[in-house]
Amino acid sequence: MKIGIIGAGAAGLAAALDLSSKGHKVLVYESAPFIGGQASTIPVGGSPLERGYHHLFTNDAAILELMDDIGLGETMKWYPSRVGTYTEGKVYKTTTALDLLRLGAIPFIDRIKLGLFTLKVGRIKDWRTLEGETADYWLSERLGGAAYEKVWAPLLKGKFGRFYNQIGMPWFWGKIQTRLASRQGIRGREVLGYPDGSFDTVFDRLKSVIESEDGKVHISTPVTKVEVVDGVAKALVVKSPDGNEKREEFDCVLSTVPSFSFPDLVDLPEEYKKRLTDVHYLAAVVVVLEMSQPLTSYYWMNIADPEVPFLGLIEHTNMLPKEWYSGNNVLYITNYLDRKDPVYSLSKGELLDLYLPHMKKLNPEFDRSWIKAVHYNSVSAAQPIIPVNYSRAIPDHRTPVERLYLANTTQIYPEDRGTNYSFRMGREMAAMIMDDEQQNWRDWK
Ligand SMILES: Cc1cc2nc3c(=O)[nH]c(=O)nc-3n(C[C@H](O)[C@H](O)[C@H](O)COP(=O)(O)OP(=O)(O)OC[C@H]3O[C@@H](n4cnc5c(N)ncnc54)[C@H](O)[C@@H]3O)c2cc1C
């Protein structure tokens, strides 16, 4: 078969790997001038660094398997992380279960309730029993008290804004499962994974394996149209880097673009289109600071305070060696926002003016002169909002157009989106495509 893939992120490249290794001819088109999509990097202090902070959990089995398959298993390293929560004007260590018991911001009885609640959710095996209820309902009604008011409510509202009370409980369940898996016992610290040389190592190796199998990854080449003849996907129209439009025929097409932009590429029946456009995405706005000093001693800092205009701080070099970045401390300031939120349109300088006055809350010594360089990144389709009973609303991978497939982060469920799941989905798509061809595309007939 000759297969066209739209997007050179985790899903597109994982699908391309398996299809090309089975002898199929694969052409991948990527609109950006780089591969890796949301997990791509920029140069910082002489090394690649993800545009948005990235790490892995110990139960991220699919990416570990994929790295083994492409000969990179040895490059995945595990690092102890330190997690803090800023609430009620103070930073609290919240790395281990014992830390939760010492969380002075809430009364002792609420800490016990919080610990027991976390264990209870961690023991639930079947997420389907949770589908009909929201995370906010569970947290407010079944946990309640100060643990909800002071810890979870600000975090939920910070992460999901006006959608905070629409998120299905499987999202919270998935978060607890991954975090418990990455902790070693009640006293145990969390360990998180990061590949030597950044996530670039994985994407670069994928590209070279795909190209060694006679595939091709074209960057700076957006797909502008999926051509459909008699209900069957026939060709892609792409805009080459020289500005010229080109048409290329395929036996089938896999798109990994966000749901809101997929209908711009192809006409789809209303019902399927509604499924796509019903899923709302939050955008991410990420400021990366290179600093002469660390702000705190934590890797991950949840901000559970509505007065602070960002959601979290990730001090990359509190987990990874700062020598990789010319000895500078690397700090991400992150926010998830509606694309209509005015903060989404602020410039880098305006964001700094908004954020920096609050940094002293985390460290009173902080001074603007610590900042040596600033980087700004935004991702429009960063976090899909997954509501209750979503298993009944997920758009099918097989679209209504024969031989046209869709694989994006809105189809990851019940887990939250992440590179691990996009790699897994890409490989599942390759298997589905090869199966469908074997069956002579019977599922569409
Ligand atoms: C701030 C942030 C932090 C994150 N942190 C983590 C983390 O710690 N750990 C983790 O595992 N995951 C994390 N993730 C999530 C992870 O990066 C994504 O889930 C994953 O990379 C998505 O891969 P994908 O291939 O599904 O989509 P994308 O990476 O979005 O790939 C889709 C690609 O399609 C391209 N494209 C779009 N339209 C066209 C077109 N018309 N023609 C050609 N190409 C097109 C895009 O440019 C893009 O490269 C984070 C994400 C963000 C935003």
The ligand as a Tripos MOL2 file, in Angstrom:
@<TRIPOS>MOLECULE
LIG
   53    58     1     0     0
SMALL
NO_CHARGES

@<TRIPOS>ATOM
      1 C1          2.4100   21.9030   27.6520 C.3       1 LIG1
      2 C2          2.3240   20.4240   27.4030 C.ar      1 LIG1
      3 C3          2.9380   19.5480   28.2860 C.ar      1 LIG1
      4 C4          2.8840   18.1720   28.0760 C.ar      1 LIG1
      5 N1          3.5190   17.3380   28.9410 N.ar      1 LIG1
      6 C5          3.5600   16.0230   28.6810 C.ar      1 LIG1
      7 C6          4.3280   15.1390   29.4940 C.ar      1 LIG1
      8 O1          4.9150   15.5600   30.4880 O.2       1 LIG1
      9 N2          4.3830   13.8270   29.1620 N.ar      1 LIG1
     10 C7          3.7060   13.3430   28.0730 C.ar      1 LIG1
     11 O2          3.8240   12.1460   27.7890 O.2       1 LIG1
     12 N3          2.9390   14.1350   27.2920 N.ar      1 LIG1
     13 C8          2.8490   15.4570   27.5790 C.ar      1 LIG1
     14 N4          2.1230   16.2800   26.7800 N.ar      1 LIG1
     15 C9          1.2220   15.7020   25.7620 C.3       1 LIG1
     16 C10         1.9260   15.1960   24.5260 C.3       1 LIG1
     17 O3          2.9010   16.1160   24.0670 O.3       1 LIG1
     18 C11         0.8700   14.9860   23.4380 C.3       1 LIG1
     19 O4         -0.1980   14.2390   23.9610 O.3       1 LIG1
     20 C12         1.4300   14.2470   22.2230 C.3       1 LIG1
     21 O5          2.6810   14.7550   21.8430 O.3       1 LIG1
     22 C13         0.4160   14.3680   21.0910 C.3       1 LIG1
     23 O6          0.9310   13.7280   19.9330 O.3       1 LIG1
     24 P1          0.0140   13.6440   18.6400 P.3       1 LIG1
     25 O7          0.8250   13.0360   17.5760 O.co2     1 LIG1
     26 O8         -1.2710   12.9960   18.9990 O.co2     1 LIG1
     27 O9         -0.3600   15.1520   18.2940 O.3       1 LIG1
     28 P2          0.6210   16.4290   17.8800 P.3       1 LIG1
     29 O10         1.8550   16.3060   18.6460 O.co2     1 LIG1
     30 O11        -0.2650   17.5810   18.0570 O.co2     1 LIG1
     31 O12         0.8980   16.0930   16.3390 O.3       1 LIG1
     32 C14         0.0430   16.4950   15.3040 C.3       1 LIG1
     33 C15         0.9100   17.1000   14.2210 C.3       1 LIG1
     34 O13         0.0960   17.4200   13.1020 O.3       1 LIG1
     35 C16         0.6380   18.5920   12.5050 C.3       1 LIG1
     36 N5         -0.3850   19.1820   11.6390 N.ar      1 LIG1
     37 C17        -1.5310   19.8190   12.0020 C.ar      1 LIG1
     38 N6         -2.2180   20.2030   10.9030 N.ar      1 LIG1
     39 C18        -1.5020   19.7770    9.8340 C.ar      1 LIG1
     40 C19        -1.7000   19.8660    8.4190 C.ar      1 LIG1
     41 N7         -2.7790   20.4470    7.8720 N.pl3     1 LIG1
     42 N8         -0.7460   19.3280    7.6060 N.ar      1 LIG1
     43 C20         0.3530   18.7210    8.1100 C.ar      1 LIG1
     44 N9          0.5890   18.6290    9.4430 N.ar      1 LIG1
     45 C21        -0.3450   19.1310   10.2850 C.ar      1 LIG1
     46 C22         1.0040   19.4490   13.7150 C.3       1 LIG1
     47 O14         1.9210   20.4630   13.3830 O.3       1 LIG1
     48 C23         1.5800   18.3960   14.6540 C.3       1 LIG1
     49 O15         2.9730   18.2740   14.5070 O.3       1 LIG1
     50 C24         2.1540   17.6560   26.9680 C.ar      1 LIG1
     51 C25         1.5420   18.5370   26.0720 C.ar      1 LIG1
     52 C26         1.6180   19.9070   26.2810 C.ar      1 LIG1
     53 C27         0.9520   20.8300   25.3210 C.3       1 LIG1
@<TRIPOS>BOND
     1     1     2 1
     2     2     3 ar
     3     2    52 ar
     4     3     4 ar
     5     4     5 ar
     6     4    50 ar
     7     5     6 ar
     8     6     7 ar
     9     6    13 1
    10     7     8 2
    11     7     9 ar
    12     9    10 ar
    13    10    11 2
    14    10    12 ar
    15    12    13 ar
    16    13    14 ar
    17    14    15 1
    18    14    50 ar
    19    15    16 1
    20    16    17 1
    21    16    18 1
    22    18    19 1
    23    18    20 1
    24    20    21 1
    25    20    22 1
    26    22    23 1
    27    23    24 1
    28    24    25 2
    29    24    26 1
    30    24    27 1
    31    27    28 1
    32    28    29 2
    33    28    30 1
    34    28    31 1
    35    31    32 1
    36    32    33 1
    37    33    34 1
    38    33    48 1
    39    34    35 1
    40    35    36 1
    41    35    46 1
    42    36    37 ar
    43    36    45 ar
    44    37    38 ar
    45    38    39 ar
    46    39    40 ar
    47    39    45 ar
    48    40    41 1
    49    40    42 ar
    50    42    43 ar
    51    43    44 ar
    52    44    45 ar
    53    46    47 1
    54    46    48 1
    55    48    49 1
    56    50    51 ar
    57    51    52 ar
    58    52    53 1
@<TRIPOS>SUBSTRUCTURE
     1 LIG1         1 GROUP 0 **** ****
